[in-house]
Amino acid sequence: MTESVTETFFLPEEVERKAFTLPADIYNLAHTLLARSEFDCVFVPIRTLQYLGVITDSEIVFVDSQAYAFNQEQGGRLIMLAWKFLHSGTRDSLQEPVDCCMHAYHPDSREIQLRLVADFRKALLLLDQRYRDRALPADGARILKLRRA
């Protein structure tokens, strides 16, 4: 069993909301990682932006690892942007993009959104590869002859 970590995040006032479509590969990989998890969320470090993506079933929030705040003696990181999934319809194919709504909580979120799609994809692929590498046997394979009695 994996040790759990609880993080605190603050949700500032929303400054913008905009519909967009999330590429299918990002949505599929994010939900594959979530399905593998023992918990109801997955933390994805995005080192190029110094952000943390937090995947849940209904959204992905992006937290600035450098933006820390206190409220009523509780400290936590600030959510800068969220992708909320609009599950109004079902996809006919796993290759179809997913309708989302981008919720921005910082004035620079529009520029961040442009980088997030590419950088988050890379971070997801890295996390997926690490999972696959851990799942592989470290010593290779042994092939033994089956002897019949």
C-alpha positions in Angstrom: 0.0 0.0 0.0 1.2 3.5 -0.9 1.6 6.1 1.8 -0.9 8.9 1.4 -0.2 12.7 1.5 -2.8 15.4 2.1 -2.2 18.7 0.5 -4.1 22.0 1.1 -4.9 24.2 -1.9 -6.6 27.6 -1.9 -9.1 28.6 -4.6 -8.8 32.3 -5.3 -11.6 34.4 -7.0 -12.2 33.4 -10.6 -10.9 35.9 -13.2 -11.9 34.2 -16.4 -13.8 31.2 -17.8 -13.5 29.8 -21.3 -14.6 26.7 -23.1 -12.0 24.6 -24.9 -11.4 21.0 -26.0 -8.8 18.9 -24.3 -6.9 16.6 -26.7 -8.0 13.0 -26.3 -4.5 11.7 -25.5 -4.2 14.0 -22.5 -7.6 13.1 -21.1 -7.2 9.4 -21.7 -3.7 9.2 -20.1 -4.8 11.4 -17.1 -7.7 9.0 -16.4 -5.6 5.9 -16.9 -3.2 7.2 -14.2 -6.2 8.0 -12.0 -7.6 4.5 -12.5 -4.3 3.0 -11.5 -4.2 5.1 -8.3 -5.3 3.8 -4.9 -6.6 7.3 -4.1 -9.2 9.7 -5.6 -6.6 12.0 -7.1 -3.1 11.9 -8.8 -0.4 14.5 -8.3 1.5 15.3 -11.5 4.6 17.4 -11.2 5.1 19.7 -14.2 8.7 20.7 -13.7 9.0 23.0 -16.7 6.4 25.3 -15.2 7.1 24.5 -11.5 3.4 23.6 -11.3 1.6 20.6 -9.8 -1.4 19.1 -11.7 -4.0 17.4 -9.6 -6.2 15.0 -11.5 -9.6 14.0 -10.1 -12.5 12.4 -11.9 -14.2 15.7 -12.8 -11.3 18.1 -13.2 -7.6 18.8 -13.3 -6.4 21.7 -11.2 -3.0 23.4 -11.6 -1.2 24.7 -8.6 1.8 27.0 -8.6 4.4 25.3 -6.4 5.9 28.8 -5.6 2.6 30.5 -4.7 1.9 29.9 -1.0 -0.7 31.5 1.1 -2.2 31.5 4.6 -5.8 31.8 5.6 -7.0 31.4 9.3 -3.6 29.8 10.3 -3.8 27.2 7.5 -1.2 27.3 4.8 -1.5 26.0 1.3 -0.7 26.5 -2.4 -2.8 28.6 -4.8 -4.8 27.1 -7.6 -4.0 29.1 -10.7 -6.1 27.3 -13.3 -8.6 24.4 -13.5 -9.9 22.3 -16.4 -13.4 21.1 -15.5 -14.7 18.3 -17.7 -18.1 18.8 -19.3 -19.6 15.3 -19.3 -22.7 16.5 -21.1 -22.3 13.9 -23.9 -20.3 10.8 -24.4 -17.5 10.4 -26.9 -18.0 8.1 -29.9 -14.3 7.3 -29.9 -11.3 7.4 -27.6 -9.6 9.6 -30.2 -12.2 12.4 -29.8 -11.2 15.5 -27.7 -13.1 16.2 -24.5 -15.2 19.3 -23.9 -13.8 21.3 -21.0 -14.1 24.7 -19.3 -10.9 26.5 -18.3 -11.4 28.4 -15.0 -8.7 30.9 -14.5 -7.8 32.2 -11.0 -4.8 34.4 -12.0 -4.4 37.2 -14.6 -1.6 35.3 -16.3 -3.6 32.2 -16.7 -4.2 32.7 -20.5 -0.4 32.4 -21.1 -0.2 29.5 -18.7 -3.0 27.7 -20.5 -1.1 27.8 -23.8 2.0 26.1 -22.2 0.1 23.7 -20.0 -1.3 21.6 -22.8 2.2 20.6 -24.1 4.0 20.6 -20.8 1.2 18.6 -19.0 1.2 16.0 -21.8 5.0 15.5 -21.3 4.6 15.2 -17.5 1.8 12.6 -17.9 3.9 10.6 -20.3 6.9 10.7 -17.9 4.7 9.6 -15.0 3.2 6.8 -17.1 6.6 5.6 -18.2 7.8 5.5 -14.6 4.7 3.4 -13.7 5.4 1.0 -16.6 9.1 0.7 -15.7 8.2 -0.2 -12.1 5.7 -2.8 -13.3 8.3 -4.6 -15.4 10.5 -7.3 -13.9 13.9 -6.0 -13.1 15.9 -9.2 -14.0 14.4 -9.9 -17.4 12.6 -13.1 -18.2 13.4 -16.7 -17.6 12.2 -19.4 -20.0 12.1 -22.9 -18.6 11.3 -26.2 -20.4 8.2 -27.8 -19.2 9.0 -31.4 -18.4 6.2 -33.9 -18.6 5.9 -36.5 -15.9 
